Amino acid sequence: MNRQDYVRRSDECLERVTKALEPLDPDEVDFATSDGVVTIEFADRVRYVLNRQTAANQMWFAAGARAWHFDWDEAKQAWIDDKEGVELF
């Protein structure tokens, strides 16, 4: 995938997550966005981070000490985990 397609697809991914979080109660789930990053924090202070990894052409999702790396799969039209083969959404 070329750089322009990657940036477009990753922006769409981040926007999809943001739109899904918007209607949620901010006392239960809060989120913040910055360039290429969505940080999600729950009331119990558990934090998740989804971010664009431009150098690797991947989306990375981290929770605690665990991280998942997702590659764009053109055939499936989805972000797919590079180890377990599961879809991001």
C-alpha positions in Angstrom: 0.0 0.0 0.0 1.4 3.4 -0.9 1.7 6.1 1.8 -1.3 8.1 0.6 -3.6 5.1 0.8 -2.2 4.1 4.2 -2.8 7.6 5.6 -6.4 7.6 4.2 -7.2 4.1 5.6 -5.7 4.8 9.0 -7.5 8.1 9.3 -10.8 6.3 8.4 -10.0 3.8 11.2 -9.4 6.4 13.8 -12.5 8.3 12.8 -14.6 5.2 13.0 -13.4 4.6 16.6 -14.0 8.2 17.6 -17.5 8.1 16.2 -18.3 4.9 18.1 -17.1 6.5 21.3 -18.9 9.9 21.0 -22.3 8.8 22.3 -20.9 7.0 25.4 -21.2 8.6 28.8 -17.9 10.5 29.5 -18.1 9.5 33.1 -17.8 5.9 32.1 -15.6 6.1 29.0 -13.5 9.2 28.1 -11.4 9.6 25.0 -8.9 12.0 23.5 -7.5 12.3 20.0 -4.4 13.8 18.7 -2.6 13.4 15.3 -2.9 9.7 14.6 -3.8 8.6 18.1 -7.0 7.8 20.0 -6.6 7.3 23.8 -9.5 5.7 25.6 -9.8 5.7 29.4 -12.5 4.0 31.4 -13.8 5.1 34.8 -11.5 2.5 36.6 -8.6 4.3 34.9 -7.9 1.4 32.5 -6.4 3.0 29.4 -6.3 1.8 25.8 -4.4 3.4 22.9 -5.0 3.0 19.2 -2.4 4.7 17.0 -1.2 5.0 13.5 2.3 3.5 13.0 3.3 5.1 9.7 6.8 3.6 9.5 5.3 0.1 9.7 2.0 0.9 7.7 0.1 -0.6 10.6 -2.4 0.4 13.3 -1.3 -0.5 16.8 -3.7 -1.1 19.7 -2.3 -1.2 23.2 -3.9 -2.2 26.5 -1.7 -2.4 29.6 1.4 -4.5 28.8 -0.2 -6.1 25.6 -0.2 -4.7 22.1 -1.6 -5.8 18.8 -0.4 -4.8 15.3 -2.9 -4.6 12.5 -2.1 -4.6 8.7 -4.6 -3.6 6.1 -5.9 -6.6 4.2 -7.1 -5.4 0.8 -9.1 -8.6 0.1 -11.0 -8.4 3.4 -11.1 -4.6 3.4 -10.2 -4.7 7.1 -7.3 -4.2 9.5 -6.1 -7.7 10.5 -3.9 -8.6 13.4 -0.5 -9.8 12.2 -0.3 -12.7 14.7 -3.8 -14.0 15.4 -5.5 -13.0 12.2 -8.4 -11.2 13.9 -10.0 -8.1 12.6 -9.6 -4.8 14.6 -13.3 -4.1 14.6 
